[in-house]
Amino acid sequence: MKALLTLEDGFSLYGKSFTGAFETGGEVIFTTAMTGYQEVLTDPSYCGQMVCMTWPLIGNYGVSAEDMESDRVHLRALLVKECCKQPSNWRSESSLPEFLQRFDTPGMEGIDTRALTRHLRMHGAMCGCISTKELNPHVLRERALALPPMQGQNLVPFVAPQHPYAWRNGKPAKTQFSANGKYLWQGAGLRLIVYDFGLKWNILRQLVVAGFEPLIVPPGFSVDAAKASGAQAVFLSNGPGDPATLTEGIVAIRMLIKIFPVTGICLGHQLIGHALGGDTDKLRFGHHGCNHPVQDLATGRIEISSQNHGFHVVLRDAPDVEATHVNLNDQTIEGLRHTTLPVMSVQYHPEAAAGPHDGRYLFARFHEMISAAISA
Protein backbone atom coordinates (compact mmCIF):
# COMPACT_ATOMS: atom_id res chain seq x y z
CA MET A 1 0.00 0.00 0.00
CA LYS A 2 1.62 3.26 -1.18
CA ALA A 3 2.33 5.92 1.45
CA LEU A 4 3.69 9.46 1.54
CA LEU A 5 5.77 11.33 4.11
CA THR A 6 5.84 15.12 3.89
CA LEU A 7 7.60 17.49 6.29
CA GLU A 8 6.43 21.00 7.08
CA ASP A 9 9.09 22.48 4.78
CA GLY A 10 7.83 20.42 1.83
CA PHE A 11 10.46 17.65 1.85
CA SER A 12 8.66 14.49 0.73
CA LEU A 13 9.39 10.78 0.38
CA TYR A 14 7.19 8.03 -1.00
CA GLY A 15 7.19 4.56 0.54
CA LYS A 16 4.67 1.94 1.57
CA SER A 17 2.77 0.85 4.62
CA PHE A 18 3.54 -2.42 6.42
CA THR A 19 0.67 -2.02 8.91
CA GLY A 20 -2.35 -1.11 6.79
CA ALA A 21 -4.07 2.20 6.02
CA PHE A 22 -3.10 5.23 8.11
CA GLU A 23 -2.76 8.98 8.39
CA THR A 24 -1.02 10.70 11.27
CA GLY A 25 1.47 13.41 12.10
CA GLY A 26 3.93 14.62 14.69
CA GLU A 27 7.50 15.79 15.21
CA VAL A 28 9.81 13.77 12.94
CA ILE A 29 13.11 12.71 14.52
CA PHE A 30 15.75 10.05 13.92
CA THR A 31 17.52 7.59 16.21
CA THR A 32 20.92 6.09 15.46
CA ALA A 33 20.33 2.92 17.50
CA MET A 34 21.12 -0.25 15.53
CA THR A 35 18.93 -2.35 17.83
CA GLY A 36 16.28 -1.66 20.46
CA TYR A 37 13.35 -0.79 18.22
CA GLN A 38 10.90 -2.37 20.68
CA GLU A 39 12.30 -0.27 23.51
CA VAL A 40 11.94 2.81 21.30
CA LEU A 41 8.33 1.93 20.49
CA THR A 42 7.37 1.46 24.14
CA ASP A 43 9.38 4.36 25.62
CA PRO A 44 6.81 7.00 26.72
CA SER A 45 9.34 9.76 26.00
CA TYR A 46 8.65 9.32 22.27
CA CYS A 47 5.00 10.34 22.68
CA GLY A 48 3.96 12.74 19.89
CA GLN A 49 6.87 11.82 17.61
CA MET A 50 7.37 9.87 14.39
CA VAL A 51 10.70 8.06 14.66
CA CYS A 52 13.02 7.26 11.77
CA MET A 53 15.42 4.37 12.44
CA THR A 54 18.75 5.03 10.69
CA TRP A 55 19.72 1.34 10.69
CA PRO A 56 18.38 -0.04 7.37
CA LEU A 57 16.83 -3.34 8.50
CA ILE A 58 14.40 -3.25 11.42
CA GLY A 59 12.33 -6.09 12.89
CA ASN A 60 14.68 -9.01 12.21
CA TYR A 61 14.64 -10.29 15.81
CA GLY A 62 10.91 -9.78 16.38
CA VAL A 63 9.23 -8.67 19.60
CA SER A 64 9.39 -10.10 23.13
CA ALA A 65 7.38 -9.28 26.26
CA GLU A 66 10.65 -9.15 28.21
CA ASP A 67 11.78 -6.10 26.23
CA MET A 68 8.78 -3.87 26.96
CA GLU A 69 9.57 -0.48 28.52
CA SER A 70 5.91 0.25 29.29
CA ASP A 71 2.57 -1.42 28.66
CA ARG A 72 2.00 0.00 25.17
CA VAL A 73 3.40 1.80 22.12
CA HIS A 74 3.65 5.58 22.53
CA LEU A 75 5.17 7.06 19.37
CA ARG A 76 3.00 8.26 16.47
CA ALA A 77 4.67 6.19 13.73
CA LEU A 78 7.76 4.14 12.90
CA LEU A 79 9.70 5.01 9.72
CA VAL A 80 12.20 2.46 8.36
CA LYS A 81 14.12 1.58 5.23
CA GLU A 82 13.06 -2.07 5.36
CA CYS A 83 10.86 -3.99 7.81
CA CYS A 84 11.54 -7.69 8.36
CA LYS A 85 8.21 -9.51 8.46
CA GLN A 86 9.61 -12.95 9.37
CA PRO A 87 11.89 -12.57 12.40
CA SER A 88 14.49 -15.18 13.34
CA ASN A 89 15.01 -15.25 17.11
CA TRP A 90 14.15 -17.89 19.71
CA ARG A 91 12.86 -15.13 22.02
CA SER A 92 10.48 -13.66 19.47
CA GLU A 93 6.76 -13.81 20.28
CA SER A 94 5.46 -11.81 17.32
CA SER A 95 6.66 -9.86 14.29
CA LEU A 96 7.13 -6.10 14.25
CA PRO A 97 4.13 -5.51 11.91
CA GLU A 98 1.90 -7.62 14.17
CA PHE A 99 3.06 -5.71 17.22
CA LEU A 100 2.40 -2.30 15.66
CA GLN A 101 -1.02 -3.39 14.40
CA ARG A 102 -1.93 -4.55 17.92
CA PHE A 103 -1.46 -0.97 19.13
CA ASP A 104 -2.86 0.68 15.99
CA THR A 105 0.48 2.35 15.25
CA PRO A 106 1.48 3.15 11.64
CA GLY A 107 4.61 1.64 10.15
CA MET A 108 6.11 2.95 6.90
CA GLU A 109 8.97 1.41 4.95
CA GLY A 110 10.74 1.84 1.63
CA ILE A 111 11.77 5.44 2.25
CA ASP A 112 15.31 6.75 1.92
CA THR A 113 16.09 7.00 5.63
CA ARG A 114 19.58 8.38 4.91
CA ALA A 115 18.09 11.28 2.94
CA LEU A 116 15.55 11.94 5.70
CA THR A 117 18.22 11.84 8.40
CA ARG A 118 20.52 14.21 6.49
CA HIS A 119 17.62 16.61 5.95
CA LEU A 120 16.74 16.63 9.66
CA ARG A 121 20.39 17.12 10.62
CA MET A 122 20.72 20.12 8.29
CA HIS A 123 17.33 21.71 8.93
CA GLY A 124 16.39 20.42 12.38
CA ALA A 125 13.59 18.22 13.69
CA MET A 126 10.21 19.40 12.42
CA CYS A 127 6.61 18.35 12.11
CA GLY A 128 5.49 16.03 9.35
CA CYS A 129 2.60 13.86 8.20
CA ILE A 130 2.37 10.38 6.72
CA SER A 131 -0.63 9.00 4.88
CA THR A 132 -1.83 6.16 2.69
CA LYS A 133 -5.05 8.09 2.03
CA GLU A 134 -3.70 11.44 0.83
CA LEU A 135 -0.77 11.18 -1.61
CA ASN A 136 -0.59 14.83 -2.61
CA PRO A 137 2.50 16.35 -0.97
CA HIS A 138 1.06 19.89 -1.05
CA VAL A 139 -1.99 18.80 0.93
CA LEU A 140 0.11 16.86 3.47
CA ARG A 141 2.45 19.81 3.89
CA GLU A 142 -0.48 22.03 4.86
CA ARG A 143 -1.54 19.45 7.42
CA ALA A 144 2.02 19.25 8.80
CA LEU A 145 2.18 23.05 9.08
CA ALA A 146 -1.03 22.97 11.14
CA LEU A 147 0.55 20.68 13.78
CA PRO A 148 1.87 22.24 17.01
CA PRO A 149 5.68 22.30 17.46
CA MET A 150 7.21 20.37 20.33
CA GLN A 151 8.09 23.61 22.11
CA GLY A 152 5.21 24.46 24.40
CA GLN A 153 3.67 20.98 24.44
CA ASN A 154 2.92 19.27 27.74
CA LEU A 155 2.63 15.59 26.78
CA VAL A 156 3.05 14.13 30.27
CA PRO A 157 -0.72 13.74 30.87
CA PHE A 158 -0.89 11.36 27.89
CA VAL A 159 1.60 8.89 29.41
CA ALA A 160 1.63 9.37 33.21
CA PRO A 161 -0.28 7.07 35.58
CA GLN A 162 -3.41 8.19 37.40
CA HIS A 163 -2.68 6.33 40.65
CA PRO A 164 0.35 5.17 42.66
CA TYR A 165 1.71 1.69 42.07
CA ALA A 166 4.51 -0.52 43.34
CA TRP A 167 7.11 -2.53 41.43
CA ARG A 168 7.29 -6.15 42.56
CA ASN A 169 8.62 -9.26 40.82
CA GLY A 170 9.46 -7.24 37.74
CA LYS A 171 6.02 -5.74 37.11
CA PRO A 172 3.60 -3.10 38.40
CA ALA A 173 1.61 -4.03 41.52
CA LYS A 174 -1.11 -2.48 43.67
CA THR A 175 -0.23 -0.23 46.59
CA GLN A 176 -1.49 0.05 50.14
CA PHE A 177 -1.54 3.20 52.27
CA SER A 178 -2.61 3.58 55.89
CA ALA A 179 -5.30 6.06 56.94
CA ASN A 180 -2.70 8.76 57.66
CA GLY A 181 -1.15 8.46 54.19
CA LYS A 182 1.83 6.30 55.14
CA TYR A 183 2.76 3.75 52.51
CA LEU A 184 3.11 0.14 53.67
CA TRP A 185 6.73 -0.38 52.67
CA GLN A 186 7.99 -3.96 52.29
CA GLY A 187 11.47 -3.29 53.71
CA ALA A 188 13.19 -4.21 50.45
CA GLY A 189 15.61 -1.26 50.32
CA LEU A 190 15.90 2.51 50.63
CA ARG A 191 12.39 3.94 50.50
CA LEU A 192 12.16 5.88 47.25
CA ILE A 193 9.27 7.82 45.72
CA VAL A 194 9.48 7.76 41.92
CA TYR A 195 7.53 10.50 40.15
CA ASP A 196 6.35 8.95 36.90
CA PHE A 197 6.30 11.49 34.05
CA GLY A 198 6.51 8.70 31.46
CA LEU A 199 8.76 6.16 33.11
CA LYS A 200 10.80 3.45 31.41
CA TRP A 201 10.47 0.16 33.25
CA ASN A 202 14.20 -0.59 33.11
CA ILE A 203 14.80 2.38 35.38
CA LEU A 204 12.73 0.58 38.03
CA ARG A 205 14.61 -2.67 37.39
CA GLN A 206 17.95 -0.92 37.94
CA LEU A 207 16.74 0.97 41.02
CA VAL A 208 15.77 -2.35 42.60
CA VAL A 209 19.17 -3.86 41.74
CA ALA A 210 20.86 -0.82 43.30
CA GLY A 211 19.04 -1.36 46.61
CA PHE A 212 15.94 0.83 46.41
CA GLU A 213 12.30 0.02 47.08
CA PRO A 214 10.38 2.23 44.65
CA LEU A 215 6.89 3.61 45.17
CA ILE A 216 5.77 5.04 41.83
CA VAL A 217 3.41 8.02 41.95
CA PRO A 218 1.66 10.32 39.43
CA PRO A 219 3.15 13.77 38.68
CA GLY A 220 0.44 15.42 40.77
CA PHE A 221 1.33 13.51 43.97
CA SER A 222 1.58 16.36 46.48
CA VAL A 223 4.58 17.31 48.58
CA ASP A 224 2.53 16.67 51.73
CA ALA A 225 1.61 13.20 50.47
CA ALA A 226 5.29 12.50 49.76
CA LYS A 227 6.19 13.51 53.33
CA ALA A 228 3.38 11.39 54.80
CA SER A 229 4.37 8.32 52.77
CA GLY A 230 7.50 7.64 54.81
CA ALA A 231 9.83 7.87 51.82
CA GLN A 232 13.51 8.65 52.34
CA ALA A 233 14.26 10.14 48.89
CA VAL A 234 12.72 11.23 45.60
CA PHE A 235 13.45 10.20 42.02
CA LEU A 236 12.12 12.08 38.96
CA SER A 237 11.65 10.00 35.80
CA ASN A 238 12.02 10.57 32.09
CA GLY A 239 9.04 11.69 30.02
CA PRO A 240 7.92 13.48 26.84
CA GLY A 241 7.38 17.07 25.76
CA ASP A 242 8.69 20.49 26.73
CA PRO A 243 9.89 20.57 30.37
CA ALA A 244 9.21 24.30 30.68
CA THR A 245 5.46 23.61 30.47
CA LEU A 246 5.46 21.66 33.76
CA THR A 247 5.33 24.76 35.92
CA GLU A 248 3.40 23.21 38.83
CA GLY A 249 5.82 20.28 38.90
CA ILE A 250 8.82 22.62 38.97
CA VAL A 251 7.36 24.49 41.96
CA ALA A 252 6.76 21.17 43.76
CA ILE A 253 10.32 20.02 43.03
CA ARG A 254 11.70 23.21 44.61
CA MET A 255 9.85 22.22 47.78
CA LEU A 256 10.87 18.54 47.57
CA ILE A 257 14.55 19.51 47.30
CA LYS A 258 14.29 21.22 50.70
CA ILE A 259 12.98 18.00 52.29
CA PHE A 260 14.46 15.00 50.46
CA PRO A 261 17.56 13.91 48.60
CA VAL A 262 16.48 14.18 44.96
CA THR A 263 17.76 12.68 41.74
CA GLY A 264 16.42 12.33 38.21
CA ILE A 265 16.97 11.11 34.67
CA CYS A 266 16.18 12.85 31.35
CA LEU A 267 13.00 14.94 31.85
CA GLY A 268 13.58 14.59 35.59
CA HIS A 269 17.04 16.10 35.10
CA GLN A 270 15.56 18.99 33.11
CA LEU A 271 12.95 19.68 35.79
CA ILE A 272 15.66 19.70 38.46
CA GLY A 273 17.57 22.18 36.29
CA HIS A 274 14.55 24.47 36.21
CA ALA A 275 13.91 24.07 39.94
CA LEU A 276 17.50 25.05 40.76
CA GLY A 277 17.35 28.24 38.70
CA GLY A 278 18.44 27.04 35.28
CA ASP A 279 16.56 26.81 32.00
CA THR A 280 16.08 24.46 29.04
CA ASP A 281 16.57 25.04 25.31
CA LYS A 282 15.45 23.00 22.30
CA LEU A 283 18.16 21.04 20.51
CA ARG A 284 18.32 21.33 16.72
CA PHE A 285 17.61 17.65 16.06
CA GLY A 286 17.90 16.11 19.49
CA HIS A 287 20.02 13.31 20.88
CA HIS A 288 18.44 9.95 20.04
CA GLY A 289 20.42 6.72 19.91
CA CYS A 290 22.84 4.41 21.70
CA ASN A 291 26.24 5.82 20.72
CA HIS A 292 26.57 9.25 22.30
CA PRO A 293 29.91 9.97 24.04
CA VAL A 294 29.63 11.54 27.50
CA GLN A 295 32.43 12.54 29.86
CA ASP A 296 32.17 12.29 33.64
CA LEU A 297 33.91 15.50 34.72
CA ALA A 298 34.72 14.11 38.18
CA THR A 299 36.74 11.17 36.88
CA GLY A 300 37.52 12.12 33.28
CA ARG A 301 36.05 8.79 32.22
CA ILE A 302 34.31 8.73 28.84
CA GLU A 303 31.28 6.50 28.42
CA ILE A 304 29.09 5.64 25.45
CA SER A 305 25.50 6.38 26.38
CA SER A 306 21.90 5.76 25.38
CA GLN A 307 20.05 9.04 24.84
CA ASN A 308 16.58 10.30 23.93
CA HIS A 309 15.90 13.99 24.43
CA GLY A 310 15.04 17.05 22.38
CA PHE A 311 15.75 19.64 25.10
CA HIS A 312 18.85 20.31 27.20
CA VAL A 313 19.59 22.11 30.46
CA VAL A 314 21.28 25.52 30.40
CA LEU A 315 22.53 26.49 33.86
CA ARG A 316 23.55 30.09 33.05
CA ASP A 317 23.74 31.75 36.50
CA ALA A 318 22.03 29.05 38.57
CA PRO A 319 23.54 29.39 42.07
CA ASP A 320 25.38 26.51 43.76
CA VAL A 321 24.88 24.17 40.76
CA GLU A 322 27.61 22.62 38.65
CA ALA A 323 27.78 20.35 35.63
CA THR A 324 29.00 16.81 36.31
CA HIS A 325 28.80 15.32 32.79
CA VAL A 326 29.13 16.81 29.32
CA ASN A 327 28.25 15.58 25.83
CA LEU A 328 31.42 15.36 23.74
CA ASN A 329 29.56 15.87 20.46
CA ASP A 330 28.14 19.32 21.24
CA GLN A 331 29.30 20.16 24.80
CA THR A 332 25.75 20.27 26.20
CA ILE A 333 25.24 19.42 29.88
CA GLU A 334 24.57 15.72 30.54
CA GLY A 335 24.60 15.80 34.33
CA LEU A 336 24.47 18.22 37.26
CA ARG A 337 24.65 18.38 41.02
CA HIS A 338 23.97 20.90 43.76
CA THR A 339 27.13 21.85 45.64
CA THR A 340 25.54 21.87 49.11
CA LEU A 341 22.32 19.82 48.87
CA PRO A 342 21.92 16.08 48.08
CA VAL A 343 20.68 16.69 44.54
CA MET A 344 22.06 15.17 41.34
CA SER A 345 20.74 14.17 37.93
CA VAL A 346 21.74 13.05 34.45
CA GLN A 347 20.30 13.81 31.03
CA TYR A 348 21.17 10.51 29.37
CA HIS A 349 19.84 7.04 30.18
CA PRO A 350 22.14 4.99 32.46
CA GLU A 351 19.53 2.20 32.51
CA ALA A 352 20.02 1.88 28.72
CA ALA A 353 17.35 -0.48 27.30
CA ALA A 354 18.49 -0.50 24.65
CA GLY A 355 22.11 0.56 24.63
CA PRO A 356 25.49 0.21 26.35
CA HIS A 357 25.78 -0.25 30.11
CA ASP A 358 28.61 2.24 30.69
CA GLY A 359 26.40 4.47 32.87
CA ARG A 360 24.99 1.80 35.19
CA TYR A 361 27.34 2.97 37.96
CA LEU A 362 25.11 6.03 38.38
CA PHE A 363 22.44 4.03 40.21
CA ALA A 364 25.04 3.10 42.83
CA ARG A 365 26.12 6.75 42.94
CA PHE A 366 22.49 7.77 43.53
CA HIS A 367 22.31 5.23 46.37
CA GLU A 368 25.55 6.48 47.96
CA MET A 369 24.41 10.11 47.84
CA ILE A 370 21.04 9.30 49.38
CA SER A 371 22.50 7.00 52.05
CA ALA A 372 25.01 9.67 53.06
CA ALA A 373 22.28 12.32 53.27
CA ILE A 374 20.05 10.09 55.40
CA SER A 375 22.82 9.22 57.86
CA ALA A 376 24.16 12.78 58.14
Summary of the structure (lengths in Angstrom):
residues: 376
radius of gyration: 20.6
end to end distance: 64.2
largest distance: 65.6
contacts: 1356
relative contact order: 0.13
helix: 26%
strand: 32%
